[in-house]
Amino acid sequence: MLIETINIVLLGMLALTALAAVRLHDLFAVTIMFGIYSLLAAVVFVVLDAVDVAFTEAAVGVGISTVLMLATIGLVGRHEQRPVHRPLLPLLVVAVTGAALVYGTLDMPFFADPAAPVHQHVVPYYLGKSPEQTGIPNVVTSILASYRGYDTLGELAVIFTAGVGVLALLGLRRRKRPSKEHPTP
Amino acid sequence: MNVAGLYNYWIVILLMMTGFYVVISSGNLVKKIIGLNLFQASVFILYISMGKVMNGAVPILREGVTTYSNPLPHVLILTAIVVGVATTALGLALVVRIREAYGSVEEDDIHRQDESL
């Protein structure tokens, strides 16, 4: 019961952080709110038994994402223009989409239900056979690197493509014209 | 209706819609990307919530434990987090390039400049 209570409180804090990020117009503050949001998400992952995901989120989501955003704000300026149009249409779209999604959850298996279909298919096989087939006690590692190794290879292809894209957009151009340090307004 | 059983999903939907709202209502490209990241992190929480098993333990096999939480969503989300950072980096690089070309990261300014050509 303690875990459920902590879970409920943390998710409430996540909601407050997200709403604060919407209302702020200083991009530096929005980025810091996003960092807090990611850190709270990492704590939620610890509570929900996903320790590997938690430290990846804490390192990559909180660390690298926030640094990338801060670096971008340093280049493009930190103040957002106040919106000129009224937010009625976006609010309507968001409300309708949210209502449709809430309707969709009514058929979902309840939280932490051991009989949910997601726990029935291949997972008992992985949990039972992993020690003898791979010799690794951490089942997340054995699925990531062994049973679903090709998925991880695909992930590497995506990261490589993104890295090439970033270099093509920023890195190579800058080197040709080293005199242009700052972006022209 | 079991509110406690669906509470996680509803909060996730609230977070998802907050991110979606930022993406469609904000004119600033950096804030749009932050909104996309809020949306993305909420999807991670949805998956991890589905992987939790009542009284389950962390899926690292050891003596004396019989119930483990589901490790498969954890693996999928580990992949998604890393891919998410790669796409965020690409998006932010595009924003920096747009700023170099147009001198602004506000959607309205960029549209006005495109129309005046």
Interface residues (C-beta under 8 A of the other chain):
Chain A: E4 N7 I8 L11 G12 L14 A15 A18 L19 A21 V22 L27 V30 T31 F34 Y37 S38 A41 V44 F45 L48 D49 A50 V51 D52 V53 T56 E57 V60 G61 I64 S65 L68 M69 A71 T72 I73 L75 V76 G77 E80 Q81 P83 V84 P87 P90 L91 V93 V94 A95 T97 G98 L101 V102 T105 L106 M108 P109 F110 F111 A112 D113 P114 A116 V118 H119 V122 V123 Y126 L127 S130 P131 P137 N138 V139 V140 I143 L144 R148 D151 T152 E155 V158 I159 A162 G163 G165 V166 L169 L170 P183 T184 P185
Chain B: M1 N2 A4 G5 L6 Y7 N8 Y9 W10 I11 I13 L14 L15 M16 M17 T18 G19 F20 Y21 V22 I24 S25 S26 G27 N28 V30 K31 I33 I34 N37 L38 A41 F44 I45 I48 S49 M50 G51 K52 V53 M54 G56 A57 V58 P59 I60 L61 R62 T67 Y68 S69 N70 P71 L72 P73 H74 V75 I77 L78 T79 I81 V82 V83 G84 V85 A86 T87 T88 A89 L90 L92 A93 L94 V95 V96 R97 R99 E100 G103 V105 E106 D108
